């Protein structure tokens, strides 16, 4: 039996036990409330990472229409740079703004800044920089955690876009979304098409929409099982997953600082979750990645992906017949409308992506009204994590993206 199959089998067995035993679910609740030593995450915050490599930063507070308090990070352009259309970067489901700074000098955030862009880094509700609300307590109120990609696209992204435009005086920005961050753009595109006039270009790095063809057994098993156990987990007090500073994240962050384990164990973990790509994420990169990879989100967010694993559509959350009728006026959740606005889109996709499969991205591209380029990376081993973390990112991704950034960026 292959290592990936063994890993997934063990995972299925453990979650089956969890499903059958209430005391196991309660144990999970306790585990999510026990922070580990802060030592494993020392120096891994956005400001610390940027400062370490010589970049100035700003932190801005944004409050969404429904009361979530988010931190927007910024690396402003150097004084010698001409003013350009700002870039808005949005992270994956389990990340924060630090994900764009995770591979030292080769990080996308630094590469954009070096080319004189005004770089803004978004954070979504529930991660380390979005764990506040004007009235709800994330440690006490389940209501704080009742969100998924819909709320990200309808509330978090618009609030961030408006703040950036108001504070830069720019009429438009360029939206660069990785995975979940790309999917959130398509929610915004569907639900608030009026924002099309505020976005000159969307660069989508392997966006997560429907996940019907997902080949990652680990991710599929995780999300589908969480969807099945969602109500039980929430009842047991498990509302938050993969939070920074808690057992899973801390264990990986600590383990991957050990050179031999970073090369073997952490490299294997990456291959099991996504797909192997030797050399693209060397041990030193693994060490950095696992200190910033997990930043926290809701059980409901993972549950929604569990639903999308088995759907031929990119649909809103399925709450069940009764609740769907109340919320949507229909027995089944409605689909998001890819054609609702005409924002130009540049799409990037890896042929070896086991999470956002090329077939699902093909499906998205077929529905979009204004795809100006669909770039499938020539490297046959290019996977999902490569879209943000590969040491070849500048040569493989940015070299192709740069032309479009220049074309759709206004110089003031």
KOLZA-551786 format. One line per 8 residues: number of its first residue (from 1); their letters; for each residue z negated, y negated, x negated of N, C-alpha, C, O. Coordinates in pm, whole numbers. Each point is the difference from the previous one (the first is absolute). Last residue first. Layout:
<atoms>
NUM> A> Z Y X Z Y X Z Y X Z Y X; ... $
</atoms>
This chain:
<atoms>
412> XXXXXXXX> 1221 -5693 -52 -25 -137 50 8 -102 -113 -18 -119 23; 236 628 109 -65 -74 -107 -13 -145 41 98 -65 35; -44 562 242 38 -140 -11 -79 -64 -114 -121 18 -8; 278 510 120 -109 -89 -35 53 -142 -18 95 -22 -74; 166 426 156 -70 -41 123 -120 -88 -27 -79 -28 91; 364 198 -447 94 -38 105 -72 -58 121 50 -95 61; -298 281 -425 64 -126 -38 90 -53 111 3 -120 26; -199 539 32 -105 -102 0 60 -136 -34 -34 -101 62 $
404> XXXXXXXX> 313 473 -95 -22 -40 140 -111 -104 12 7 -88 85; 93 274 -513 119 -70 50 -23 -53 141 40 -112 31; -370 392 -232 1 -138 -51 118 -81 54 -16 -117 34; -69 601 30 -57 -92 98 22 -146 -38 17 -85 88; 109 446 -379 87 -1 119 -47 -104 103 81 -62 68; -332 128 -462 135 -37 -46 97 -8 117 93 -81 -1; -539 239 69 13 -145 -8 139 -45 -45 50 -103 44; -145 578 -14 -13 -71 128 30 -149 -16 87 -54 67 $
396> XXXXXXXX> -54 351 -448 61 74 112 -2 -76 132 95 7 78; -287 -181 -495 140 35 -24 67 62 122 119 -24 24; -582 -93 -8 78 -121 -29 148 32 -16 85 -73 50; -399 432 16 21 -82 119 90 -121 -29 90 -31 79; -273 427 -344 141 -40 -3 33 -99 112 118 -27 26; -541 238 -79 15 -83 -120 145 -45 -16 29 -86 -83; -256 198 572 72 57 -114 7 -97 -118 16 -120 18; -220 51 444 -78 28 -120 78 47 -122 -56 4 -109 $
388> XXXXXXXX> 220 -119 571 -92 -105 -38 -55 19 -141 -28 -97 -70; 345 394 271 45 -126 58 -92 -116 -36 38 -117 13; -123 585 -120 83 -72 -97 42 -138 51 25 -90 -80; -257 408 355 -87 -83 -83 77 -77 -106 -45 -106 -44; 288 413 320 -58 -109 79 -84 -93 -87 18 -122 4; 363 386 -267 -80 36 116 -63 -122 67 39 -113 -27; 384 309 -329 -73 -120 42 -73 27 132 63 36 100; 243 257 -364 -143 30 9 -83 -119 49 -123 9 10 $
380> XXXXXXXX> 608 -13 -97 -25 98 105 -148 34 19 -36 62 100; 295 -523 -263 -88 101 -57 -38 101 108 -66 -38 97; 311 -351 19 82 106 -59 -82 113 -60 44 115 -2; -184 -431 429 -12 4 -144 74 120 -57 -11 113 49; 132 -392 389 -64 128 -28 0 18 -152 105 6 -63; -38 -440 413 3 50 -137 -78 129 -11 -123 1 10; 378 -358 342 -86 117 11 10 73 -134 101 64 -28; 15 -591 248 17 103 -102 -101 111 24 -116 -25 35 $
372> XXXXXXXX> 182 -320 280 98 -51 -96 18 93 -119 101 -7 -70; -249 33 611 -34 58 -130 106 -45 -100 116 39 10; -222 -146 500 43 -84 -112 -50 55 -134 -74 -67 -71; -11 258 526 124 -76 20 52 -71 -124 116 -43 -2; -399 532 79 -20 -141 -34 132 -78 10 105 52 -39; -154 432 103 -36 -81 117 -12 -149 -31 4 -83 92; 96 430 -422 103 10 104 -28 -94 118 93 -41 69; -414 95 -420 114 -83 -41 109 0 107 63 -103 24 $
364> XXXXXXXX> -436 392 32 -36 -141 18 119 -90 -28 31 -90 78; 22 548 -164 -13 -24 145 -34 -145 30 54 -59 94; -52 207 -541 137 -7 51 -1 -36 149 78 -82 46; -488 176 -239 47 -134 -36 145 -20 42 37 -109 43; -222 532 21 -65 -95 91 41 -143 -33 15 -82 91; 141 427 -371 59 17 133 -61 -98 100 70 -51 87; -241 82 -533 125 -75 7 66 12 138 66 -93 45; -602 135 -92 119 76 -36 127 -83 21 6 -86 87 $
356> XXXXXXXX> -527 -5 -188 102 -63 83 133 62 -39 64 -44 -96; -385 276 -105 -80 -61 106 91 -72 99 1 33 119; 145 185 -528 -48 103 92 -83 -57 113 -41 74 90; 450 -230 -452 -116 -52 73 -43 104 103 72 26 95; 310 -44 -419 -104 102 -12 -129 -44 67 -108 49 -33; 497 -329 12 54 128 49 -103 111 -4 16 101 68; -106 -646 4 10 103 -102 46 132 58 -39 37 111; 110 -586 37 -46 134 36 19 96 -116 103 -2 -67 $
348> XXXXXXXX> -71 -558 274 -6 87 -116 -57 135 41 -96 6 77; 347 -472 170 -81 122 8 10 79 -130 109 21 -53; -40 -543 286 41 83 -114 -94 119 -4 -122 -17 -10; 267 -366 416 -86 104 -59 70 65 -120 117 37 7; -118 -507 360 69 82 -100 -97 97 -69 -112 -37 -35; 39 -139 544 -39 -31 -138 81 87 -97 8 121 20; -6 -181 491 113 20 -89 -32 -36 -146 87 -46 -73; -358 247 558 39 -120 -73 97 37 -112 24 118 -26 $
340> XXXXXXXX> -155 209 346 -52 -118 69 31 -130 -73 8 -105 64; 86 602 -145 107 -98 18 -48 -132 57 82 -86 35; -357 485 -108 50 -45 -130 102 -113 13 20 -76 -95; -436 246 414 142 -35 7 47 -56 -135 -32 -114 -34; -371 483 210 24 -130 -61 151 -23 -9 77 92 -25; -289 229 411 48 -6 -137 2 -145 -49 12 -94 79; -361 304 309 135 -53 -24 35 -2 -149 -89 3 -86; -251 360 333 2 -131 -66 142 -48 -25 87 80 -36 $
332> XXXXXXXX> -216 235 460 18 14 -144 8 -138 -65 45 -95 65; -114 125 396 -73 119 -43 7 20 -150 -91 55 -61; 108 -549 290 86 118 -8 -82 117 -55 -101 -21 -67; -50 -439 96 66 17 129 96 116 1 88 8 86; -398 -178 -442 145 -17 -9 72 5 134 116 -41 11; -606 77 -65 43 -92 -105 149 -35 9 39 -115 -16; -246 426 324 -73 -127 6 60 -102 -97 20 -117 35; 150 557 -37 37 -67 125 -68 -136 12 60 -96 48 $
324> XXXXXXXX> -179 371 -410 136 -52 -15 45 -76 123 61 -106 -9; -473 335 19 -9 -125 -74 139 -60 -24 15 -122 0; -35 541 219 -72 -100 79 -1 -134 -71 32 -103 59; 178 481 -286 63 -41 126 -70 -115 69 63 -101 31; -120 137 -560 -13 96 108 48 -60 130 10 -122 13; 15 -103 -435 -140 13 37 -25 109 103 -114 24 39; 491 -189 -432 -12 84 119 -148 24 30 -66 76 -71; 348 -492 -202 -104 103 -2 -8 74 133 4 -62 107 $
316> XXXXXXXX> 470 -151 -234 -137 -50 0 -98 117 12 39 114 25; 443 -15 -245 -60 -41 126 -140 -56 -20 -62 19 -104; 538 168 -119 -106 -84 -53 -64 -68 120 46 -104 46; 212 603 -45 6 -144 25 -108 -72 -80 -95 63 -49; 157 416 93 134 -43 -39 16 -151 14 109 -54 -21; -576 361 -78 81 -75 95 138 -33 -57 15 -21 -120; -422 227 -86 62 95 92 92 -68 101 38 61 101; -294 -296 -438 47 117 -74 81 94 89 86 75 -48 $
308> XXXXXXXX> -322 -462 211 137 -27 -46 58 115 -82 122 8 -18; -574 7 171 91 4 115 144 -18 -44 90 66 52; -423 -112 -376 5 139 45 91 18 119 68 102 11; -160 -533 -162 98 67 -86 9 148 33 107 60 -11; -432 -304 235 133 -43 45 108 64 -85 103 43 52; -552 26 -178 34 75 120 139 -37 52 75 87 45; -264 -328 -406 45 132 -42 44 83 120 98 74 -8; -283 -488 107 124 -20 -74 57 133 -47 119 24 16 $
300> XXXXXXXX> -543 -32 193 109 -16 97 134 -21 -70 104 44 51; -509 -28 -300 39 134 47 121 -11 92 90 84 -5; -146 -491 -337 -66 63 115 47 143 23 110 37 -40; -138 -283 -455 64 -33 127 -69 80 109 -100 67 -26; 87 -162 -565 -61 9 132 88 -40 116 74 -98 -7; -4 154 -494 -74 -123 29 -54 -4 142 -70 -94 37; 332 395 -480 -64 11 131 -88 -121 25 -83 -36 -84; 339 64 -323 87 64 99 -59 -2 141 72 -20 97 $
292> XXXXXXXX> -236 -139 -553 38 -97 104 73 63 118 33 -69 96; -190 305 -489 -109 -95 16 29 -102 110 -89 -74 42; 405 408 -181 -106 58 80 -124 -88 9 -91 30 78; 475 -165 -341 35 16 141 -117 47 82 -27 -54 108; -4 19 -586 -5 -129 69 23 16 150 -68 -64 81; 95 448 -354 -135 -57 -10 -10 -129 79 -97 -22 73; 519 224 -120 -84 72 95 -142 -58 1 -60 -17 106; 362 -138 -432 28 -58 132 -85 67 108 -48 -67 92 $
284> XXXXXXXX> 25 241 -523 -59 -133 -1 22 -70 133 -87 -72 48; 288 504 -113 -146 1 14 -64 -138 4 -91 -23 80; 601 34 77 -70 63 -111 -151 -12 16 -47 -77 83; 477 47 238 -139 -43 9 -79 69 -111 -71 97 28; 528 -26 -27 1 -124 78 -139 -59 14 -16 -122 3; 117 551 -221 26 -118 -80 -6 -131 75 -21 -105 -61; 113 552 338 -53 -5 -136 41 -128 -74 117 -38 -1; -171 174 511 100 -80 -72 -52 -20 -142 -57 -105 -31 $
276> XXXXXXXX> -62 396 539 -6 -18 -145 113 -90 -52 114 7 46; -330 -71 445 92 95 -62 -3 -25 -150 -21 -113 -43; -354 11 419 137 -52 10 97 104 -54 27 99 68; -484 14 -49 7 -95 110 143 -48 23 42 -18 114; -130 304 -479 -27 72 124 14 -93 120 56 39 103; -15 -216 -542 115 84 33 -20 73 132 97 20 74; -452 -279 -245 111 -87 38 121 82 43 66 -32 98; -433 264 -273 -33 -55 131 112 -90 51 36 6 118 $
268> XXXXXXXX> -5 163 -555 27 104 99 -28 -51 141 75 29 94; -182 -311 -452 145 14 10 39 103 103 96 -18 75; -545 -29 -178 45 -114 80 152 -1 15 54 -40 103; -251 385 -370 -51 5 138 57 -112 86 49 24 110; 95 -16 -574 17 129 67 -39 -7 148 85 14 88; -110 -399 -385 131 61 -24 23 123 84 111 25 45; -527 -249 -35 102 -91 55 138 62 -13 85 -15 88; -447 237 -286 4 20 145 103 -93 65 64 38 98 $
260> XXXXXXXX> -137 -80 -561 54 133 28 14 24 150 100 55 46; -301 -476 -191 141 19 -36 59 136 36 108 5 60; -486 -268 209 -9 97 -108 142 41 -39 70 58 82; -154 -340 285 -24 -77 -122 -11 91 -122 5 -47 -114; 45 199 573 127 -36 -65 -18 -93 -120 98 -37 -64; -470 186 341 66 116 -61 121 -41 -83 22 53 -109; -253 -380 370 -78 44 -115 72 110 -76 10 -3 -123; 182 -158 523 0 -108 -98 -74 41 -127 43 -33 -110 $
252> XXXXXXXX> -43 330 479 130 -7 -65 3 -108 -109 55 22 -108; -448 13 365 21 125 -75 131 -5 -77 5 33 -118; -105 -384 415 -79 -7 -121 17 123 -88 3 -11 -123; 206 -4 548 59 -97 -91 -75 -5 -132 62 -3 -107; -238 283 443 132 46 -43 61 -95 -102 46 42 -105; -492 -160 289 16 125 -77 139 36 -48 18 22 -120; -106 -540 195 -62 112 69 50 131 -59 91 -2 -83; 62 -445 -41 -142 9 -31 -71 115 67 -120 17 -18 $
244> XXXXXXXX> 557 -201 245 -30 -20 -142 -150 5 -21 -76 -64 74; 311 336 333 -47 -134 -39 -30 -7 -148 -42 98 -61; 236 252 401 48 -32 -136 -41 -140 -46 80 -72 -60; -162 122 574 40 104 -94 46 -62 -132 42 -115 -6; -349 19 504 67 -55 -116 35 114 -96 -80 91 -20; -166 -17 417 97 -97 49 95 -46 -110 112 -43 25; -515 409 129 101 -8 -105 113 -89 51 88 46 74; -482 91 184 -19 -115 -87 96 -10 -116 -18 -84 -88 $
236> XXXXXXXX> -6 403 469 -95 35 -106 -23 -116 -97 -76 13 -95; 393 -50 448 -130 25 65 -108 31 -103 -117 -32 22; 561 -14 -171 -54 -130 40 -136 15 66 -89 -82 -22; 320 476 -92 -40 -73 -120 -63 -134 36 -103 -37 -56; 286 292 403 -120 65 -53 -52 -73 -124 -120 -20 -16; 527 -122 207 -112 -34 87 -130 61 -49 -106 -63 8; 510 168 -253 -33 -143 2 -124 -32 82 -92 -65 -50; 349 488 -78 -146 -15 -6 -46 -144 19 -119 -29 -13 $
228> XXXXXXXX> 586 159 10 -63 95 91 -151 -20 8 -61 24 105; 309 -285 -411 38 -36 137 -67 92 101 -47 -45 104; -7 145 -557 -81 -116 38 36 -46 141 -88 -40 76; 347 383 -258 -135 48 31 -91 -116 40 -80 14 93; 520 -113 -234 4 74 127 -139 46 40 -36 -8 117; 83 -204 -538 20 -93 111 2 71 136 -58 -50 97; 8 314 -503 -106 -99 15 17 -83 126 -93 -11 80; 432 317 -202 -120 69 47 -112 -100 26 -69 8 102 $
220> XXXXXXXX> 465 -177 -292 24 46 137 -125 66 58 -39 -28 114; 30 -100 -567 -4 -116 89 20 42 144 -70 -50 89; 105 390 -411 -134 -58 -5 -13 -117 98 -95 -6 77; 515 216 -146 -89 82 82 -140 -58 4 -68 9 103; 548 -247 -182 -131 10 -63 -96 78 90 -51 -54 99; 510 -80 6 -12 128 -68 -136 19 -68 -27 107 -56; 270 -403 493 -98 -3 -108 -17 140 -61 -31 95 71; 310 -272 313 48 87 -108 -91 -1 -124 42 41 -108 $
212> XXXXXXXX> -133 -305 509 40 132 50 33 97 -113 -28 119 10; -166 -591 58 -17 84 -119 39 144 31 -59 94 -53; 134 -656 225 -20 139 40 -5 84 -129 61 -37 -101; -132 -369 -69 19 -19 144 -25 137 65 -114 45 5; 67 -305 -516 -51 106 87 21 -39 145 -58 -98 48; 346 -54 -517 -91 -35 110 -42 122 82 78 92 21; 141 -210 -501 -34 126 68 -96 -22 117 -113 48 -4; 215 -475 -186 -12 107 -98 -52 125 70 -120 14 23 $
204> XXXXXXXX> 378 -504 114 -80 112 48 3 113 -101 105 57 -28; -15 -615 101 26 107 -95 -95 114 34 -121 -14 -12; 323 -441 287 -101 106 -10 49 105 -99 107 59 18; -7 -622 86 43 133 -44 -118 95 6 -112 -37 -32; 82 -411 195 140 -8 -44 54 137 -38 121 24 9; -510 -211 341 20 98 -106 147 -3 -40 87 32 81; -272 -285 283 -91 -31 -109 19 92 -121 -66 -17 -102; 296 52 530 40 -128 -59 -85 -39 -120 35 -91 -74 $
196> XXXXXXXX> -131 482 336 124 18 -79 42 -129 -69 53 3 -111; -419 60 433 -31 -15 -142 122 21 -90 -8 -21 -121; 4 86 600 8 -143 -34 -32 -24 -148 34 -106 -54; -69 537 278 130 -33 -62 15 -146 -34 90 -37 -76; -479 387 186 2 -146 -13 130 -44 -68 -2 -50 -112; -71 509 218 -95 -60 94 -2 -153 -6 -35 -65 98; 328 343 -383 13 44 139 -83 -85 96 48 -42 105; -71 -31 -575 138 -24 40 20 31 148 73 -71 70 $
188> XXXXXXXX> -485 183 -276 14 -145 21 138 -33 55 13 -78 94; -75 518 -220 -83 -28 118 10 -149 33 21 -37 116; 183 172 -506 81 41 115 -78 -10 131 59 -18 107; -278 -80 -520 106 -98 25 79 37 125 32 -87 81; -354 387 -239 -61 -112 73 102 -110 27 -8 -68 102; 133 437 -373 -8 36 141 -58 -112 84 45 -23 113; -42 -28 -580 135 -11 55 3 34 147 69 -66 78; -472 124 -302 31 -144 4 139 -26 51 24 -100 68 $
180> XXXXXXXX> -162 544 -146 -63 -54 121 28 -150 14 19 -50 111; 252 196 -484 -47 107 88 -57 -57 130 76 -51 83; 6 -333 -395 4 137 -50 -59 95 104 -114 -18 43; 357 -507 -45 -97 95 51 19 139 -57 112 52 -4; 15 -614 -27 22 124 -74 -108 98 39 -117 -19 -34; 354 -480 204 -100 103 28 39 127 -75 109 54 20; -15 -615 -57 61 132 -16 -111 104 10 -99 -7 -72; 125 -507 310 -45 79 -114 82 128 -7 73 34 93 $
172> XXXXXXXX> -38 -582 130 14 145 8 -65 65 -122 -29 -65 -100; 8 -406 168 41 35 136 8 151 19 -13 49 112; -324 -336 -455 129 68 9 32 34 145 -90 26 79; -319 -225 -269 100 -93 51 138 61 10 97 -70 29; -543 257 -163 102 -24 -101 102 -104 44 73 -55 -82; -440 205 359 -60 -43 -126 100 -23 -112 -34 -59 -102; 155 217 548 -74 -126 16 -48 -55 -134 -2 -121 -21; 211 545 31 97 -107 25 -70 -136 15 49 -101 -50 $
164> XXXXXXXX> -322 484 1 80 -22 -121 97 -116 19 11 -87 -87; -264 229 460 -85 -64 -100 80 -34 -125 -12 -110 -54; 223 355 397 -23 -139 40 -82 -74 -104 27 -116 -31; 40 578 -35 126 -75 -15 -21 -147 33 43 -88 -74; -404 381 151 24 -19 -143 126 -83 -24 0 -91 -83; -108 220 523 -101 -96 -49 23 -32 -147 -15 -115 -42; 290 448 243 31 -137 45 -99 -104 -51 39 -110 -39; -128 572 -68 119 -54 -67 33 -141 50 23 -88 -84 $
156> XXXXXXXX> -386 323 291 -26 -27 -142 118 -68 -69 -16 -100 -69; 51 228 546 -103 -100 -31 -9 -34 -150 7 -118 -37; 315 433 226 -9 -102 105 -98 -112 -34 17 -113 44; 63 504 -329 125 -72 19 -9 -116 97 73 -98 -13; -454 378 -70 44 -56 -129 124 -87 19 7 -111 -53; -163 360 418 -80 -121 -22 35 -65 -134 -5 -123 -12; 217 531 102 38 -99 103 -74 -131 -22 62 -107 -4; -154 503 -256 109 -85 -50 43 -106 102 54 -104 -38 $
148> XXXXXXXX> -534 260 128 96 77 -80 115 -94 -36 -20 -122 -4; -534 132 233 128 -62 -34 85 99 -76 -48 99 -54; -462 -145 198 100 43 99 131 -75 -25 39 -89 75; -476 33 -306 93 97 -58 104 51 98 73 94 -31; -427 -406 147 64 -58 -118 112 90 -50 102 -49 -48; -390 193 398 111 -85 44 73 -65 -117 120 -27 8; -525 285 -57 123 79 2 120 -87 35 111 23 -50; -577 -192 -173 83 -9 120 129 80 -14 87 -32 -82 $
140> XXXXXXXX> -433 -17 -268 -72 29 124 89 11 122 -37 66 97; 172 -178 -555 -96 108 -22 -70 43 128 -67 104 3; 383 -474 -24 69 126 -30 -93 119 -21 42 115 13; -109 -554 304 -53 50 -126 67 133 -30 -18 95 76; 168 -557 237 -24 143 -12 -49 37 -140 42 -59 -99; 88 -396 231 -111 44 84 -36 147 -15 -112 39 34; 453 -279 -295 -82 -113 45 -119 44 84 -99 -73 7; 299 383 -400 44 -44 133 -92 -111 45 -115 -7 -43 $
132> XXXXXXXX> 270 348 -424 -85 -99 66 63 -39 133 120 14 21; 59 255 -409 -111 71 65 -100 -98 62 -121 19 -8; 543 -32 -289 18 -27 142 -109 65 84 24 46 112; 54 2 -593 13 -144 19 23 -38 147 39 -112 31; -88 570 -175 -109 -69 -68 4 -152 17 -103 -67 -13; 343 334 402 -10 31 -143 -109 -87 -63 -69 -74 70; 172 35 399 -60 129 -31 -5 35 -148 -77 88 -39; 449 -429 246 -135 28 51 -47 140 -41 77 96 4 $
124> XXXXXXXX> 289 -314 -319 -10 37 141 -145 30 38 -81 37 -84; 355 -361 -303 -97 107 21 -14 23 150 -2 -94 79; 384 -156 -460 -71 17 125 -105 110 -7 6 88 -86; 229 -442 -277 -30 143 19 -85 16 126 -113 -48 7; 482 -322 -270 -114 17 91 -16 149 32 97 70 29; 173 -413 -409 -23 134 51 -130 7 80 -108 -28 -51; 523 -292 -158 -132 -28 57 -39 127 78 52 24 109; 302 -31 -537 -21 2 144 -145 -35 34 -92 27 -77 $
116> XXXXXXXX> 323 18 -375 -27 -130 62 -9 2 153 19 -103 64; 23 475 -394 130 -58 38 -18 -126 85 92 -42 70; -468 291 -211 70 -35 -125 137 -62 27 52 -74 -83; -304 249 446 -57 -125 -50 72 -46 -127 26 -119 -17; 90 538 201 43 -109 87 -48 -135 -53 76 -97 -5; -231 475 -219 143 -15 -23 56 -114 86 78 -82 -48; -525 217 109 17 -78 -123 148 -25 -30 36 -107 -49; -147 380 420 -52 -135 21 18 -90 -120 32 -118 15 $
108> XXXXXXXX> 89 588 -40 92 -86 75 -50 -143 18 77 -95 -13; -234 386 -417 -26 -6 144 98 -93 71 37 -105 -54; -104 221 -431 121 45 70 -14 -9 152 90 40 72; -445 -138 -392 105 -102 -12 127 37 77 82 -87 30; -476 376 133 -8 -96 -110 118 -97 0 42 -46 106; -117 356 253 56 63 -120 18 -102 -113 103 -8 -66; -282 -90 522 -67 119 -49 56 61 -128 -63 88 -57; 131 -473 405 -39 -36 -137 -46 121 -80 -63 -17 -104 $
100> XXXXXXXX> 188 12 576 115 -64 -65 -30 -42 -144 87 -55 -68; -422 247 357 103 100 -26 120 -57 -75 66 71 -75; -444 -329 252 -9 45 -140 107 103 -35 30 18 -118; -107 -197 567 86 -82 -85 -1 46 -145 97 -25 -73; -235 408 386 -25 -143 18 98 -75 -90 91 59 -57; -99 470 311 -11 -87 -117 -51 -139 36 -34 -29 115; 172 430 159 -133 20 -59 -26 -93 -117 -95 21 -75; 514 -33 338 -106 29 95 -139 0 -63 -94 -52 61 $
92> XXXXXXXX> 466 -227 -333 4 125 76 -127 18 85 -91 -82 -7; 264 -425 -145 -33 129 -58 12 117 99 34 -18 117; 208 -496 -195 -94 72 86 -6 147 -39 102 65 -18; 67 -608 -144 -2 142 -32 -105 70 85 -113 -47 11; 424 -431 -35 -116 60 67 7 151 -20 91 65 51; 130 -545 -294 7 142 28 -130 45 66 -109 -41 -42; 371 -474 25 -109 91 -38 31 146 37 75 28 93; 278 -425 -234 -48 67 120 -109 99 -40 23 83 -88 $
84> XXXXXXXX> 22 -457 -268 89 95 67 -60 47 132 -118 -24 29; 81 -382 -457 -55 54 124 104 88 68 115 -41 19; -137 -17 -559 46 -73 118 -58 66 124 -29 120 0; -216 -92 -490 90 64 96 42 -96 111 -79 -82 46; -248 16 -416 139 -27 -39 102 52 102 119 -27 -14; -600 93 57 34 -142 16 145 -31 -35 57 -97 50; -187 587 138 -40 -82 -114 52 -142 17 93 -25 76; -193 323 363 98 -13 -110 -55 -88 -111 -80 -91 24 $
76> XXXXXXXX> -265 378 278 91 -115 15 97 -8 -117 -29 52 -108; -236 347 355 25 -39 -138 100 -115 7 119 23 19; -480 191 368 119 -71 -44 2 -11 -152 -103 -29 -61; -141 293 539 -1 -35 -141 132 -66 -39 104 24 61; -410 42 414 133 -6 -59 -16 -36 -146 -66 -100 -32; -283 319 418 20 -76 -123 146 12 -42 51 111 -17; -306 -81 530 75 64 -108 7 -92 -122 0 -122 13; -255 221 498 2 -93 -112 58 72 -122 -56 98 -48 $
68> XXXXXXXX> 85 -51 623 -19 66 -128 17 -102 -113 90 -84 3; -36 -3 491 -128 -16 -67 -24 72 -130 -112 -5 -52; 511 -51 370 -104 83 60 -126 10 -87 -81 90 19; 461 -349 -159 -20 -40 140 -111 80 67 -69 -52 87; 36 15 -617 103 38 95 -35 -47 142 -114 -40 27; -11 -166 -529 -61 63 117 108 27 104 73 -91 39; -124 3 -609 83 -9 119 -72 71 115 -49 111 -17; -32 -322 -523 -58 69 117 87 -28 123 29 -115 33 $
60> XXXXXXXX> 61 134 -601 6 -79 123 -52 83 117 28 119 9; -2 -158 -592 -38 84 113 -11 -88 124 -68 -103 -2; 331 99 -521 -69 -70 108 -34 102 109 72 97 20; 67 -99 -594 1 50 137 -68 -98 94 -77 -87 -40; 330 165 -496 -89 -77 88 11 54 142 106 46 41; -13 241 -507 59 -70 114 -108 -74 79 -110 51 21; 84 269 -423 35 -138 -29 61 -79 113 69 -99 -25; -262 564 -8 133 -7 -58 53 -143 -10 119 -22 -22 $
52> XXXXXXXX> -554 118 201 7 84 -120 134 -14 -70 7 4 -123; -79 -203 548 -58 -77 -110 11 76 -132 27 -59 -105; 105 278 500 94 -107 -33 -50 -81 -119 77 -34 -90; -361 373 258 122 57 -59 97 -110 -43 54 5 -111; -450 -133 341 -31 55 -133 125 54 -69 21 -25 -119; 15 -126 567 -20 -113 -92 -27 50 -141 53 -55 -97; -13 384 440 125 -74 -22 -16 -110 -105 78 -8 -94; -403 427 46 33 -93 108 125 -80 -34 42 -4 -116 $
44> XXXXXXXX> -285 335 -163 123 40 67 32 -87 121 89 33 78; -484 -9 -405 117 -71 -51 130 32 70 107 -31 -53; -479 382 128 -26 -125 -71 130 -60 -52 79 68 -66; -183 353 319 93 -103 48 -19 -134 -70 52 -102 45; -320 494 -137 137 53 1 102 -106 38 117 9 -37; -591 -101 46 55 3 -134 145 44 -2 80 -53 -78; -405 22 451 106 -101 -11 72 6 -134 102 -65 -20; -343 481 297 -26 -99 -104 118 -96 -9 116 41 9 $
36> XXXXXXXX> -127 176 456 -25 55 -132 -33 -113 -98 -3 -117 38; -82 145 521 82 -52 -110 -36 66 -132 -116 35 -22; 74 122 542 -73 6 -125 88 -54 -112 87 72 -50; 35 7 521 -94 -113 -6 -80 -3 -129 -95 -78 -13; 418 418 149 73 -127 1 -93 -119 -12 47 -113 -17; -220 558 42 73 -20 -125 70 -134 -5 9 -63 -106; -230 205 505 -94 -38 -105 72 -31 -131 -35 -95 -69; 287 259 428 -48 -133 32 -95 -50 -108 6 -116 -40 $
28> XXXXXXXX> 147 557 18 105 -94 -40 -44 -144 26 28 -90 -79; -308 429 233 -7 -11 -144 105 -97 -53 -27 -79 -90; 33 192 543 -110 -92 -28 -16 -20 -151 -31 -110 -45; 342 424 189 48 -134 31 -108 -104 -30 29 -107 -52; -152 550 15 90 -35 -109 58 -138 21 13 -77 -95; -285 270 431 -81 -44 -114 87 -35 -121 -41 -82 -82; 238 260 479 -42 -138 17 -79 -50 -120 11 -116 -38; 375 503 54 -144 -18 -17 -39 -147 7 44 -80 -81 $
20> XXXXXXXX> 413 251 116 -78 95 79 -149 -31 -3 -72 41 91; 400 -297 -339 33 -9 142 -93 85 85 -34 -37 112; 4 60 -584 -48 -129 48 22 -14 150 -86 -50 72; 266 419 -289 -145 14 11 -60 -127 56 -90 3 84; 539 -18 -179 -22 88 115 -149 21 23 -47 0 113; 190 -235 -494 6 -83 120 -17 83 127 -49 -51 100; 57 276 -516 -116 -90 4 0 -86 126 -104 -22 60; 476 305 -140 -121 78 30 -121 -91 14 -79 14 93 $
12> XXXXXXXX> 487 -208 -229 5 41 141 -127 75 39 -56 -24 107; 109 -92 -560 -22 -119 81 -3 34 149 -86 -49 75; 196 383 -386 -142 -32 -10 -34 -119 89 -105 -3 64; 555 114 -99 -70 105 72 -150 -28 0 -66 11 104; 346 -294 -356 11 -27 144 -74 105 82 -59 -32 103; 79 89 -572 -73 -122 33 0 -25 150 -104 -30 59; 364 383 -223 -142 32 -9 -84 -121 41 -97 13 75; 561 -70 -106 -34 80 117 -149 35 1 -63 0 106 $
4> XXXX> 238 -228 -478 3 -88 118 -42 77 124 -73 -52 84; 118 290 -494 -118 -85 4 -5 -90 123 -107 -22 58; 375 486 -14 13 -121 -80 -126 -86 11 -70 7 102; 99 543 -62 0 -120 85 0 -125 -88 -76 -7 -97 $
</atoms>
